[in-house]
Amino acid sequence: MDVQPLTFDNGFQSRIGRSVSIEQAAQLLGVSRRTVYYRIRDGRLRTIRTLGGSQRVLIDSVEEMRSAH
């Protein structure tokens, strides 16, 4: 039996590589985790879900928030 390695869509892999955890986003922005969740809910931070179900914040949206201040 020939077993092929599991591969992911390149778009998914490239986006997951450009994301941080909720905790890391909070540290980068100098806010609490709760504030990060509020910013996600109101659309100011964008996220992606991993295959395991974890929510990660796209670094592009963190950078946008940092430059807006």
CNS distance restraints for C-alpha pairs under 8 A (distance, minus, plus):
assign (resid   8 and name CA) (resid  12 and name CA) 6.78 0.50 0.50
assign (resid   8 and name CA) (resid  13 and name CA) 6.44 0.50 0.50
assign (resid   9 and name CA) (resid  13 and name CA) 6.43 0.50 0.50
assign (resid  10 and name CA) (resid  14 and name CA) 5.98 0.50 0.50
assign (resid  11 and name CA) (resid  15 and name CA) 6.17 0.50 0.50
assign (resid  12 and name CA) (resid  16 and name CA) 6.13 0.50 0.50
assign (resid  13 and name CA) (resid  17 and name CA) 6.27 0.50 0.50
assign (resid  14 and name CA) (resid  18 and name CA) 6.59 0.50 0.50
assign (resid  15 and name CA) (resid  19 and name CA) 6.66 0.50 0.50
assign (resid  15 and name CA) (resid  48 and name CA) 7.89 0.50 0.50
assign (resid  15 and name CA) (resid  58 and name CA) 7.34 0.50 0.50
assign (resid  16 and name CA) (resid  48 and name CA) 7.34 0.50 0.50
assign (resid  16 and name CA) (resid  50 and name CA) 7.39 0.50 0.50
assign (resid  16 and name CA) (resid  56 and name CA) 7.81 0.50 0.50
assign (resid  16 and name CA) (resid  58 and name CA) 7.81 0.50 0.50
assign (resid  18 and name CA) (resid  58 and name CA) 6.05 0.50 0.50
assign (resid  18 and name CA) (resid  59 and name CA) 5.57 0.50 0.50
assign (resid  18 and name CA) (resid  60 and name CA) 7.60 0.50 0.50
assign (resid  19 and name CA) (resid  47 and name CA) 7.98 0.50 0.50
assign (resid  19 and name CA) (resid  48 and name CA) 7.99 0.50 0.50
assign (resid  19 and name CA) (resid  56 and name CA) 5.85 0.50 0.50
assign (resid  19 and name CA) (resid  57 and name CA) 5.26 0.50 0.50
assign (resid  19 and name CA) (resid  58 and name CA) 4.25 0.50 0.50
assign (resid  19 and name CA) (resid  59 and name CA) 4.88 0.50 0.50
assign (resid  20 and name CA) (resid  24 and name CA) 5.82 0.50 0.50
assign (resid  20 and name CA) (resid  25 and name CA) 6.14 0.50 0.50
assign (resid  20 and name CA) (resid  56 and name CA) 5.48 0.50 0.50
assign (resid  20 and name CA) (resid  57 and name CA) 5.28 0.50 0.50
assign (resid  20 and name CA) (resid  58 and name CA) 6.49 0.50 0.50
assign (resid  20 and name CA) (resid  59 and name CA) 6.38 0.50 0.50
assign (resid  21 and name CA) (resid  25 and name CA) 6.16 0.50 0.50
assign (resid  21 and name CA) (resid  55 and name CA) 7.22 0.50 0.50
assign (resid  21 and name CA) (resid  56 and name CA) 4.86 0.50 0.50
assign (resid  21 and name CA) (resid  57 and name CA) 6.11 0.50 0.50
assign (resid  22 and name CA) (resid  26 and name CA) 6.24 0.50 0.50
assign (resid  22 and name CA) (resid  33 and name CA) 6.44 0.50 0.50
assign (resid  22 and name CA) (resid  36 and name CA) 6.85 0.50 0.50
assign (resid  22 and name CA) (resid  37 and name CA) 7.91 0.50 0.50
assign (resid  22 and name CA) (resid  55 and name CA) 7.41 0.50 0.50
assign (resid  22 and name CA) (resid  56 and name CA) 6.16 0.50 0.50
assign (resid  22 and name CA) (resid  57 and name CA) 6.35 0.50 0.50
assign (resid  23 and name CA) (resid  27 and name CA) 6.35 0.50 0.50
assign (resid  23 and name CA) (resid  33 and name CA) 6.05 0.50 0.50
assign (resid  24 and name CA) (resid  28 and name CA) 6.15 0.50 0.50
assign (resid  25 and name CA) (resid  29 and name CA) 6.12 0.50 0.50
assign (resid  25 and name CA) (resid  36 and name CA) 7.12 0.50 0.50
assign (resid  25 and name CA) (resid  57 and name CA) 6.78 0.50 0.50
assign (resid  25 and name CA) (resid  62 and name CA) 6.78 0.50 0.50
assign (resid  26 and name CA) (resid  30 and name CA) 5.80 0.50 0.50
assign (resid  26 and name CA) (resid  31 and name CA) 5.03 0.50 0.50
assign (resid  26 and name CA) (resid  32 and name CA) 5.49 0.50 0.50
assign (resid  26 and name CA) (resid  33 and name CA) 5.41 0.50 0.50
assign (resid  26 and name CA) (resid  35 and name CA) 7.67 0.50 0.50
assign (resid  26 and name CA) (resid  36 and name CA) 6.01 0.50 0.50
assign (resid  27 and name CA) (resid  31 and name CA) 6.49 0.50 0.50
assign (resid  27 and name CA) (resid  32 and name CA) 7.69 0.50 0.50
assign (resid  28 and name CA) (resid  62 and name CA) 7.74 0.50 0.50
assign (resid  29 and name CA) (resid  62 and name CA) 7.30 0.50 0.50
assign (resid  29 and name CA) (resid  65 and name CA) 7.85 0.50 0.50
assign (resid  29 and name CA) (resid  66 and name CA) 6.54 0.50 0.50
assign (resid  31 and name CA) (resid  35 and name CA) 6.19 0.50 0.50
assign (resid  31 and name CA) (resid  36 and name CA) 7.17 0.50 0.50
assign (resid  32 and name CA) (resid  36 and name CA) 6.57 0.50 0.50
assign (resid  33 and name CA) (resid  37 and name CA) 6.39 0.50 0.50
assign (resid  34 and name CA) (resid  38 and name CA) 6.31 0.50 0.50
assign (resid  35 and name CA) (resid  39 and name CA) 6.16 0.50 0.50
assign (resid  36 and name CA) (resid  40 and name CA) 6.19 0.50 0.50
assign (resid  36 and name CA) (resid  45 and name CA) 7.61 0.50 0.50
assign (resid  37 and name CA) (resid  41 and name CA) 6.16 0.50 0.50
assign (resid  38 and name CA) (resid  42 and name CA) 6.19 0.50 0.50
assign (resid  39 and name CA) (resid  43 and name CA) 6.09 0.50 0.50
assign (resid  39 and name CA) (resid  44 and name CA) 5.08 0.50 0.50
assign (resid  39 and name CA) (resid  45 and name CA) 5.49 0.50 0.50
assign (resid  40 and name CA) (resid  44 and name CA) 5.89 0.50 0.50
assign (resid  40 and name CA) (resid  45 and name CA) 4.64 0.50 0.50
assign (resid  40 and name CA) (resid  46 and name CA) 6.14 0.50 0.50
assign (resid  40 and name CA) (resid  47 and name CA) 7.31 0.50 0.50
assign (resid  41 and name CA) (resid  45 and name CA) 7.96 0.50 0.50
assign (resid  44 and name CA) (resid  61 and name CA) 7.27 0.50 0.50
assign (resid  44 and name CA) (resid  65 and name CA) 7.45 0.50 0.50
assign (resid  45 and name CA) (resid  57 and name CA) 6.84 0.50 0.50
assign (resid  45 and name CA) (resid  58 and name CA) 7.47 0.50 0.50
assign (resid  45 and name CA) (resid  61 and name CA) 5.26 0.50 0.50
assign (resid  45 and name CA) (resid  62 and name CA) 6.58 0.50 0.50
assign (resid  45 and name CA) (resid  65 and name CA) 7.76 0.50 0.50
assign (resid  46 and name CA) (resid  57 and name CA) 5.90 0.50 0.50
assign (resid  46 and name CA) (resid  58 and name CA) 5.76 0.50 0.50
assign (resid  46 and name CA) (resid  61 and name CA) 5.91 0.50 0.50
assign (resid  47 and name CA) (resid  55 and name CA) 6.42 0.50 0.50
assign (resid  47 and name CA) (resid  56 and name CA) 5.35 0.50 0.50
assign (resid  47 and name CA) (resid  57 and name CA) 4.30 0.50 0.50
assign (resid  47 and name CA) (resid  58 and name CA) 5.38 0.50 0.50
assign (resid  48 and name CA) (resid  55 and name CA) 5.80 0.50 0.50
assign (resid  48 and name CA) (resid  56 and name CA) 5.38 0.50 0.50
assign (resid  48 and name CA) (resid  57 and name CA) 6.46 0.50 0.50
assign (resid  48 and name CA) (resid  58 and name CA) 6.92 0.50 0.50
assign (resid  49 and name CA) (resid  53 and name CA) 5.53 0.50 0.50
assign (resid  49 and name CA) (resid  54 and name CA) 5.45 0.50 0.50
assign (resid  49 and name CA) (resid  55 and name CA) 4.60 0.50 0.50
assign (resid  49 and name CA) (resid  56 and name CA) 6.21 0.50 0.50
assign (resid  50 and name CA) (resid  54 and name CA) 5.25 0.50 0.50
assign (resid  50 and name CA) (resid  55 and name CA) 6.50 0.50 0.50
assign (resid  50 and name CA) (resid  56 and name CA) 7.39 0.50 0.50
assign (resid  57 and name CA) (resid  61 and name CA) 7.48 0.50 0.50
assign (resid  57 and name CA) (resid  62 and name CA) 7.44 0.50 0.50
assign (resid  58 and name CA) (resid  62 and name CA) 6.74 0.50 0.50
assign (resid  59 and name CA) (resid  63 and name CA) 6.16 0.50 0.50
assign (resid  60 and name CA) (resid  64 and name CA) 6.22 0.50 0.50
assign (resid  61 and name CA) (resid  65 and name CA) 6.28 0.50 0.50
assign (resid  62 and name CA) (resid  66 and name CA) 6.22 0.50 0.50
assign (resid  63 and name CA) (resid  67 and name CA) 6.14 0.50 0.50
assign (resid  64 and name CA) (resid  68 and name CA) 6.18 0.50 0.50
assign (resid  65 and name CA) (resid  69 and name CA) 6.85 0.50 0.50
